[in-house]
């Protein structure tokens, strides 16, 4: 076999493998590995691919429900949305690549998640993203670099998604100093397919051909999976060659060619070449089927001279698929892809040996048993320790700080980067292509598309309050599930399932590992209580630079169904004279609040209390009242409390409001108690709406819509001032270096 190993210790270090890993590899092979084989194990046993630090904590996630067609374990999850149709969706991270090279990192993140969805046989119809950046406000080099990253990531997401003709309809963007050294870029895609025409990533049937389709393979992205499984240092910018380079025009051709292929009877299984490229796709397809595979790497289409078997197996060049075809269908498949000006080649066949046999110009260059590569990857039960900081921050109360007038607090919070309109970002995304978008990035809370095939609407939202996750990792994880689901429910849709992207710091730090384990417990609890199973997701660890980890950030994307595409509930004021209700109990709860962060630069305190019964009661009320056409709009009260929710509703509608909210403390208009929403109702519908209320629910009629000012208790602001602050602040901050 070729490419024998020299300088073992150096090679193990380069491949992020331990001596214990190497011993295990030799036991599996019964001999010393060569370089190609070492590269295969390195990629497949990387944190990014094997989940070796996290899988022990992922066990026990609720994954089943009557509407779940496919849960975790495939390219994407699938739920039934009625009338013979299914929604296929997933979220994944592209954090490390986006920090190193923001445009291509973000662009290929979008391209990769779209391939995961259309590999399942679904046409992508909506994208979301969850973005986290550091401090962008200052004049120093850190903030200047963060603004550069915001611009690059935004351009990358828009550049890829727009060319694909898939609308980016929403998401979230937040800022905190904890991301100064490690931004987070999480991409979500949803597609539609017929529920009985889902394709899976399998390679079965001895003698069936294995085919490579799509773009040619180059050396870009070499070592990407391993790079994404390590912390950053000052030298990490030298890793730019490990970032893939995307071509959305090629991916658009690949999408159309695959969807045309799926209408035939030629395909046994198909798999995207994502992290670890040809290695992961081949081993995953064979592993799911309990089969073996022969591949001739010299037959893989190449775009560079002098490439080696190692290069072909570990390249992460974009826009490529591996498929298992029915024997005799080879030419028909080649014809389809050549019609779309794409490469297609027979590169191997399925065997019954259970081994992956790789050949290079007729000579065997590697042979590895398939199952042990995935089934015997290290499963680490890393040490866990409750972080020392928690005891101190839980003692902090809002009363520890000097009081600020509510007027001053309101003026400060309405200019917060967390609050202000991000149109500078989302207007660079085409949100209306495909003509199905009902609510997009310019609206609040969940985004919504119609499903032309069954006249229903799909609502989706990506959320995570990282301050909650910092002060209470378990219940912060639960709160992310709750808020994402609440946003979907406020659009009138019933939340059905989630996908997650679990972004944490260095798992070798026991305190980070404790945060991760607690976050998983919180997600499990909330998903079980709310009946929103986890149907897929992603873990991203080592989000750390120079030993500083990011806050725990378990991004949660929820998808729900509204049975009537013409009855989607908006989240901004609709008409003057309408009544405003606050549903849910308001308490003086400021732990992890935006109020404490913006006014006192502090993330501390005790998280607001969670009551799942009250949360579900709120969802049910809004969904059922909307079905009866009693509501004009609904918006949850979360970061910044009722005051900031009303400010957003007013700014985005151009309508003022006059509100008097009952509070025990004047500051409670900014408190962040859970399970609350502001509901707008026409006067003639108030009686019918109030008749629907459960006796256990707290409700208060707080005011009316209209006027040129927004007044909430002892604060007021002219609408023109509010709109100027809301719509112009972000652009002024991000463009200051241009």
Secondary structure, 3 states (H helix, E strand, C coil): CCCCCCCHHHHHHHCCCCHHHHHHHHHHHCCCCCHHHHHHHHHHCCHHHHCCCCHHHHCCCCCCCCCEEECCCCCCEEEEEECCEEEEEEEEECHHHHHHCHHHHHHHHHHHHHHHHHCCCCEEEEEEEEEEECCCCCCCHHHHHHHHHHHHHHHHHHHHHHHHCCCEEEEEEEECHHHCCCCEEEEEEEEEEECCCCCCCCCCCCCCEEEEEECCECCCCCCHHHHCCCCECHHHHHHHHHCCCCCHHHHHHHHHHHHHHCCCCCEEEEEECCCCHHHHHHHHHHHHHCCEEEEEHHHCCECCCCCCHHHHHHCCCCCEEEEEECCCCHHHHHHHHHHCCCEEEEEEEEECCCEEEEEECCEEEEEEEHHHHHHCCCCCCCCCCCCCHHHHHCCCCHHHCCCCCHHHHHHHHCCCCCCCCCHHHHCCCCCCCCCCEEECCCCCCCEEEEECCCCEEEEEEEECCHHHHHHCHHHHHHHHHHHHHHHHHCCCCEEEEEEEEEECCCCCCHHHHHHHHHHHHHHHHHHHHHCCEEEEEEEECCCEECCEECCCEEEEEEEEEECCCCCCCECCCCCCCCEEEEECCCCCCCCCCHHHHHHHCCCCCCCCCCCHHHHHHHHHHHHHHHHCCCCCEEEECCCCHHHHHHHHHHHHHCCCEEECCCCCCHHHHHCCCCCCEEEEECHHHHHHHHHCCCCCCCEEEEEEECCCEEEECCEEEEHHHHHHHHHHHHHHHHCCCC
